[in-house]
Amino acid sequence: MTTSPVILLGAQRCGTTAFAYAMNLAFHDAGGHFTVNGKLPYLLHRWLTRQDLADRHLRTDEILHALDRRPPDGAGVDGWRARVEKSLRTAALQVAEGSAGDAPAVLARRILAESNDGLPCWGDKYNEYLLHLPWLDAALPDARYVMLVRHPFEAARSMLRWTGDRPWLPQTESAALAKWTAWNKHWVDFAPQVPAERRLVVEYQALCRGEETARLEEFTGMGLRPYLAGLAPRQPAAAADGGLPLPTAAVWEALRSPAAAVGTGPVPTLTTTMQR
């Protein structure tokens, strides 16, 4: 299995949460941990800046409050949450004493490593990671990225059916398509900077049909088939690409282009097949 973190990326309503729960069980059974909506790197980017280090004040309270307002989920999450708080408290003291250095990404890397210390494998999913890819790459320079993509019309119509307290939710199909386009373009722009062996683009409908399982197993070095078997699409596949706004169509085409965005490569460590 890969010893570098696996980061699951994808825009809203693209199937990432169901996929993350499957990965969570696979990693848990392997003795590791995959956090569903962990969002710790996202929060570190927001609350760990050069000014914070200069002021000797790591905003641990804000980070922990944000983690607990909408708690991460998945098997083993309580242990992960305890390790995160211990790591944050240690780092906060180092910052107060002036011994943490002056590079936010370096300190963030240390916090993330300590939060997953001793695990043979770990990973995380949070949709907003798409909005912070350069910083994420600086904090986790060895991360392996799985990018889940879904047809724009499917994702947009799923957004419009979404319920709950989500003030940032689009109200029209055109706005939902524009949001899908903006989020996915971040990957299109970022992916060429990542070595091919550290990135993999997976299509939602193909994932649900089981057609991406072999590539995912090769990429992660883990036996995922039993965990992915329960995935199923919540609506029929989009019939065609016709009618997409031109910017959306361009991003959708780029996401499916091997030259622009898709990379594969064997895991450079021992592959282990897990039994559930």
Contacts in CASP RR format, 6 or more apart in sequence:
PFRMAT RR
TARGET T0000
AUTHOR 0000-0000-0000
METHOD contacts of the structure
MODEL  1
MTTSPVILLGAQRCGTTAFAYAMNLAFHDAGGHFTVNGKLPYLLHRWLTR
QDLADRHLRTDEILHALDRRPPDGAGVDGWRARVEKSLRTAALQVAEGSA
GDAPAVLARRILAESNDGLPCWGDKYNEYLLHLPWLDAALPDARYVMLVR
HPFEAARSMLRWTGDRPWLPQTESAALAKWTAWNKHWVDFAPQVPAERRL
VVEYQALCRGEETARLEEFTGMGLRPYLAGLAPRQPAAAADGGLPLPTAA
VWEALRSPAAAVGTGPVPTLTTTMQR
1 30 0 8 1.000
1 120 0 8 1.000
1 121 0 8 1.000
1 220 0 8 1.000
1 221 0 8 1.000
1 222 0 8 1.000
1 267 0 8 1.000
1 269 0 8 1.000
1 270 0 8 1.000
1 271 0 8 1.000
1 272 0 8 1.000
2 121 0 8 1.000
2 144 0 8 1.000
2 219 0 8 1.000
2 220 0 8 1.000
2 221 0 8 1.000
2 222 0 8 1.000
2 267 0 8 1.000
2 269 0 8 1.000
3 120 0 8 1.000
3 121 0 8 1.000
3 269 0 8 1.000
4 142 0 8 1.000
4 143 0 8 1.000
4 144 0 8 1.000
4 198 0 8 1.000
5 112 0 8 1.000
5 116 0 8 1.000
5 122 0 8 1.000
5 123 0 8 1.000
5 124 0 8 1.000
5 140 0 8 1.000
5 142 0 8 1.000
5 143 0 8 1.000
5 144 0 8 1.000
6 23 0 8 1.000
6 34 0 8 1.000
6 121 0 8 1.000
6 122 0 8 1.000
6 123 0 8 1.000
6 143 0 8 1.000
6 144 0 8 1.000
6 145 0 8 1.000
6 146 0 8 1.000
6 220 0 8 1.000
7 123 0 8 1.000
7 124 0 8 1.000
7 125 0 8 1.000
7 129 0 8 1.000
7 136 0 8 1.000
7 140 0 8 1.000
7 143 0 8 1.000
7 144 0 8 1.000
7 145 0 8 1.000
7 146 0 8 1.000
8 16 0 8 1.000
8 19 0 8 1.000
8 20 0 8 1.000
8 23 0 8 1.000
8 34 0 8 1.000
8 123 0 8 1.000
8 124 0 8 1.000
8 125 0 8 1.000
8 146 0 8 1.000
8 148 0 8 1.000
9 16 0 8 1.000
9 125 0 8 1.000
9 127 0 8 1.000
9 129 0 8 1.000
9 130 0 8 1.000
9 145 0 8 1.000
9 146 0 8 1.000
9 147 0 8 1.000
9 148 0 8 1.000
9 187 0 8 1.000
10 16 0 8 1.000
10 127 0 8 1.000
10 130 0 8 1.000
10 147 0 8 1.000
10 148 0 8 1.000
10 149 0 8 1.000
10 183 0 8 1.000
10 184 0 8 1.000
10 187 0 8 1.000
11 127 0 8 1.000
11 130 0 8 1.000
11 150 0 8 1.000
11 155 0 8 1.000
11 179 0 8 1.000
11 180 0 8 1.000
11 183 0 8 1.000
11 184 0 8 1.000
12 127 0 8 1.000
12 155 0 8 1.000
12 159 0 8 1.000
12 179 0 8 1.000
12 183 0 8 1.000
13 150 0 8 1.000
13 155 0 8 1.000
13 156 0 8 1.000
13 158 0 8 1.000
13 159 0 8 1.000
13 162 0 8 1.000
14 148 0 8 1.000
14 149 0 8 1.000
14 150 0 8 1.000
14 155 0 8 1.000
14 204 0 8 1.000
15 148 0 8 1.000
15 150 0 8 1.000
15 204 0 8 1.000
16 125 0 8 1.000
16 127 0 8 1.000
16 148 0 8 1.000
17 36 0 8 1.000
17 37 0 8 1.000
17 125 0 8 1.000
18 231 0 8 1.000
19 125 0 8 1.000
19 148 0 8 1.000
19 207 0 8 1.000
19 228 0 8 1.000
19 231 0 8 1.000
20 34 0 8 1.000
20 36 0 8 1.000
20 37 0 8 1.000
20 125 0 8 1.000
21 36 0 8 1.000
21 73 0 8 1.000
21 74 0 8 1.000
22 224 0 8 1.000
22 227 0 8 1.000
22 228 0 8 1.000
22 230 0 8 1.000
22 231 0 8 1.000
23 34 0 8 1.000
23 123 0 8 1.000
23 125 0 8 1.000
23 224 0 8 1.000
23 227 0 8 1.000
24 33 0 8 1.000
24 34 0 8 1.000
24 35 0 8 1.000
24 36 0 8 1.000
24 73 0 8 1.000
24 74 0 8 1.000
24 75 0 8 1.000
25 75 0 8 1.000
25 227 0 8 1.000
25 276 0 8 1.000
26 34 0 8 1.000
26 222 0 8 1.000
26 223 0 8 1.000
26 224 0 8 1.000
26 227 0 8 1.000
26 274 0 8 1.000
27 33 0 8 1.000
27 34 0 8 1.000
27 121 0 8 1.000
27 122 0 8 1.000
27 123 0 8 1.000
27 222 0 8 1.000
28 34 0 8 1.000
28 74 0 8 1.000
28 75 0 8 1.000
28 76 0 8 1.000
29 274 0 8 1.000
29 275 0 8 1.000
29 276 0 8 1.000
30 120 0 8 1.000
30 121 0 8 1.000
30 222 0 8 1.000
30 272 0 8 1.000
30 274 0 8 1.000
31 119 0 8 1.000
31 120 0 8 1.000
31 121 0 8 1.000
32 119 0 8 1.000
32 120 0 8 1.000
32 121 0 8 1.000
32 122 0 8 1.000
33 76 0 8 1.000
33 80 0 8 1.000
33 116 0 8 1.000
33 119 0 8 1.000
33 122 0 8 1.000
33 123 0 8 1.000
34 122 0 8 1.000
34 123 0 8 1.000
34 124 0 8 1.000
34 125 0 8 1.000
35 72 0 8 1.000
35 74 0 8 1.000
35 77 0 8 1.000
35 80 0 8 1.000
35 122 0 8 1.000
35 123 0 8 1.000
35 124 0 8 1.000
35 125 0 8 1.000
36 72 0 8 1.000
36 73 0 8 1.000
36 74 0 8 1.000
36 77 0 8 1.000
36 125 0 8 1.000
37 70 0 8 1.000
37 72 0 8 1.000
37 73 0 8 1.000
37 125 0 8 1.000
37 126 0 8 1.000
38 67 0 8 1.000
38 72 0 8 1.000
38 124 0 8 1.000
38 125 0 8 1.000
38 126 0 8 1.000
39 66 0 8 1.000
39 67 0 8 1.000
39 72 0 8 1.000
39 124 0 8 1.000
39 126 0 8 1.000
39 128 0 8 1.000
40 63 0 8 1.000
40 67 0 8 1.000
40 84 0 8 1.000
40 111 0 8 1.000
40 112 0 8 1.000
40 115 0 8 1.000
40 124 0 8 1.000
41 108 0 8 1.000
41 112 0 8 1.000
41 124 0 8 1.000
41 126 0 8 1.000
41 129 0 8 1.000
41 132 0 8 1.000
41 135 0 8 1.000
41 136 0 8 1.000
41 139 0 8 1.000
41 140 0 8 1.000
42 126 0 8 1.000
42 128 0 8 1.000
42 129 0 8 1.000
42 132 0 8 1.000
43 62 0 8 1.000
43 63 0 8 1.000
43 66 0 8 1.000
43 67 0 8 1.000
44 63 0 8 1.000
44 104 0 8 1.000
44 108 0 8 1.000
44 111 0 8 1.000
44 112 0 8 1.000
44 139 0 8 1.000
45 108 0 8 1.000
45 132 0 8 1.000
45 135 0 8 1.000
45 136 0 8 1.000
45 139 0 8 1.000
47 58 0 8 1.000
47 59 0 8 1.000
47 62 0 8 1.000
47 63 0 8 1.000
48 58 0 8 1.000
48 59 0 8 1.000
48 104 0 8 1.000
48 107 0 8 1.000
48 108 0 8 1.000
49 104 0 8 1.000
50 102 0 8 1.000
50 103 0 8 1.000
50 104 0 8 1.000
52 58 0 8 1.000
52 59 0 8 1.000
52 95 0 8 1.000
52 104 0 8 1.000
53 95 0 8 1.000
53 100 0 8 1.000
53 101 0 8 1.000
53 102 0 8 1.000
53 103 0 8 1.000
53 104 0 8 1.000
53 107 0 8 1.000
54 102 0 8 1.000
56 95 0 8 1.000
56 96 0 8 1.000
56 97 0 8 1.000
56 98 0 8 1.000
57 95 0 8 1.000
57 96 0 8 1.000
58 88 0 8 1.000
58 91 0 8 1.000
58 92 0 8 1.000
58 95 0 8 1.000
58 96 0 8 1.000
58 100 0 8 1.000
58 107 0 8 1.000
60 88 0 8 1.000
60 89 0 8 1.000
60 91 0 8 1.000
60 92 0 8 1.000
63 88 0 8 1.000
64 84 0 8 1.000
64 85 0 8 1.000
64 88 0 8 1.000
67 81 0 8 1.000
67 84 0 8 1.000
71 77 0 8 1.000
71 81 0 8 1.000
72 80 0 8 1.000
72 81 0 8 1.000
80 115 0 8 1.000
80 116 0 8 1.000
83 114 0 8 1.000
83 115 0 8 1.000
83 116 0 8 1.000
83 117 0 8 1.000
84 111 0 8 1.000
84 115 0 8 1.000
86 114 0 8 1.000
87 110 0 8 1.000
87 111 0 8 1.000
87 114 0 8 1.000
87 115 0 8 1.000
88 111 0 8 1.000
90 114 0 8 1.000
91 100 0 8 1.000
91 107 0 8 1.000
91 110 0 8 1.000
91 111 0 8 1.000
94 100 0 8 1.000
95 107 0 8 1.000
100 107 0 8 1.000
101 107 0 8 1.000
105 135 0 8 1.000
105 138 0 8 1.000
105 139 0 8 1.000
108 139 0 8 1.000
109 139 0 8 1.000
109 140 0 8 1.000
109 141 0 8 1.000
112 139 0 8 1.000
112 140 0 8 1.000
116 122 0 8 1.000
116 123 0 8 1.000
121 222 0 8 1.000
127 183 0 8 1.000
129 136 0 8 1.000
130 183 0 8 1.000
130 184 0 8 1.000
130 186 0 8 1.000
130 187 0 8 1.000
131 183 0 8 1.000
131 186 0 8 1.000
133 186 0 8 1.000
133 187 0 8 1.000
133 190 0 8 1.000
134 190 0 8 1.000
136 143 0 8 1.000
137 143 0 8 1.000
137 190 0 8 1.000
137 193 0 8 1.000
137 194 0 8 1.000
142 198 0 8 1.000
143 198 0 8 1.000
144 198 0 8 1.000
144 199 0 8 1.000
144 200 0 8 1.000
144 219 0 8 1.000
144 220 0 8 1.000
145 191 0 8 1.000
145 194 0 8 1.000
145 198 0 8 1.000
145 199 0 8 1.000
145 200 0 8 1.000
146 200 0 8 1.000
146 202 0 8 1.000
146 216 0 8 1.000
146 219 0 8 1.000
146 220 0 8 1.000
147 187 0 8 1.000
147 191 0 8 1.000
147 199 0 8 1.000
147 200 0 8 1.000
147 201 0 8 1.000
147 202 0 8 1.000
147 255 0 8 1.000
147 261 0 8 1.000
148 202 0 8 1.000
148 203 0 8 1.000
148 204 0 8 1.000
148 207 0 8 1.000
149 184 0 8 1.000
149 201 0 8 1.000
149 202 0 8 1.000
149 203 0 8 1.000
149 204 0 8 1.000
149 255 0 8 1.000
149 256 0 8 1.000
150 203 0 8 1.000
150 204 0 8 1.000
150 205 0 8 1.000
151 204 0 8 1.000
151 205 0 8 1.000
151 237 0 8 1.000
151 238 0 8 1.000
151 241 0 8 1.000
151 252 0 8 1.000
152 177 0 8 1.000
152 180 0 8 1.000
152 181 0 8 1.000
152 238 0 8 1.000
152 244 0 8 1.000
152 248 0 8 1.000
152 251 0 8 1.000
152 252 0 8 1.000
153 177 0 8 1.000
153 238 0 8 1.000
153 244 0 8 1.000
154 204 0 8 1.000
154 235 0 8 1.000
154 237 0 8 1.000
154 238 0 8 1.000
155 176 0 8 1.000
155 180 0 8 1.000
156 170 0 8 1.000
156 173 0 8 1.000
156 176 0 8 1.000
156 177 0 8 1.000
156 180 0 8 1.000
157 173 0 8 1.000
157 176 0 8 1.000
157 235 0 8 1.000
158 234 0 8 1.000
158 235 0 8 1.000
159 169 0 8 1.000
159 170 0 8 1.000
159 176 0 8 1.000
159 179 0 8 1.000
159 180 0 8 1.000
160 170 0 8 1.000
160 171 0 8 1.000
160 172 0 8 1.000
160 173 0 8 1.000
160 176 0 8 1.000
162 169 0 8 1.000
170 176 0 8 1.000
170 178 0 8 1.000
170 179 0 8 1.000
174 245 0 8 1.000
177 244 0 8 1.000
177 245 0 8 1.000
177 248 0 8 1.000
178 245 0 8 1.000
178 247 0 8 1.000
178 248 0 8 1.000
180 248 0 8 1.000
181 245 0 8 1.000
181 247 0 8 1.000
181 248 0 8 1.000
181 251 0 8 1.000
184 251 0 8 1.000
184 252 0 8 1.000
184 255 0 8 1.000
185 251 0 8 1.000
187 255 0 8 1.000
187 261 0 8 1.000
188 251 0 8 1.000
188 254 0 8 1.000
188 255 0 8 1.000
188 260 0 8 1.000
188 261 0 8 1.000
191 199 0 8 1.000
191 201 0 8 1.000
191 260 0 8 1.000
191 261 0 8 1.000
192 260 0 8 1.000
192 261 0 8 1.000
196 263 0 8 1.000
196 264 0 8 1.000
196 265 0 8 1.000
197 263 0 8 1.000
197 264 0 8 1.000
197 265 0 8 1.000
197 266 0 8 1.000
197 268 0 8 1.000
199 261 0 8 1.000
199 262 0 8 1.000
199 263 0 8 1.000
200 215 0 8 1.000
200 216 0 8 1.000
200 219 0 8 1.000
200 262 0 8 1.000
200 263 0 8 1.000
200 264 0 8 1.000
201 255 0 8 1.000
201 256 0 8 1.000
201 261 0 8 1.000
201 262 0 8 1.000
201 263 0 8 1.000
202 212 0 8 1.000
202 215 0 8 1.000
202 216 0 8 1.000
203 212 0 8 1.000
203 256 0 8 1.000
204 233 0 8 1.000
205 233 0 8 1.000
205 237 0 8 1.000
206 212 0 8 1.000
207 213 0 8 1.000
207 228 0 8 1.000
207 231 0 8 1.000
208 231 0 8 1.000
208 232 0 8 1.000
208 233 0 8 1.000
210 228 0 8 1.000
210 231 0 8 1.000
213 224 0 8 1.000
213 225 0 8 1.000
213 228 0 8 1.000
215 264 0 8 1.000
216 224 0 8 1.000
216 228 0 8 1.000
217 223 0 8 1.000
217 224 0 8 1.000
217 225 0 8 1.000
218 264 0 8 1.000
218 265 0 8 1.000
218 266 0 8 1.000
218 267 0 8 1.000
218 271 0 8 1.000
219 264 0 8 1.000
219 265 0 8 1.000
219 267 0 8 1.000
220 267 0 8 1.000
221 267 0 8 1.000
221 269 0 8 1.000
221 271 0 8 1.000
221 272 0 8 1.000
222 271 0 8 1.000
222 272 0 8 1.000
222 273 0 8 1.000
222 274 0 8 1.000
223 272 0 8 1.000
223 273 0 8 1.000
223 274 0 8 1.000
226 276 0 8 1.000
227 276 0 8 1.000
241 249 0 8 1.000
241 252 0 8 1.000
242 249 0 8 1.000
243 249 0 8 1.000
244 252 0 8 1.000
254 260 0 8 1.000
254 261 0 8 1.000
255 261 0 8 1.000
256 262 0 8 1.000
END
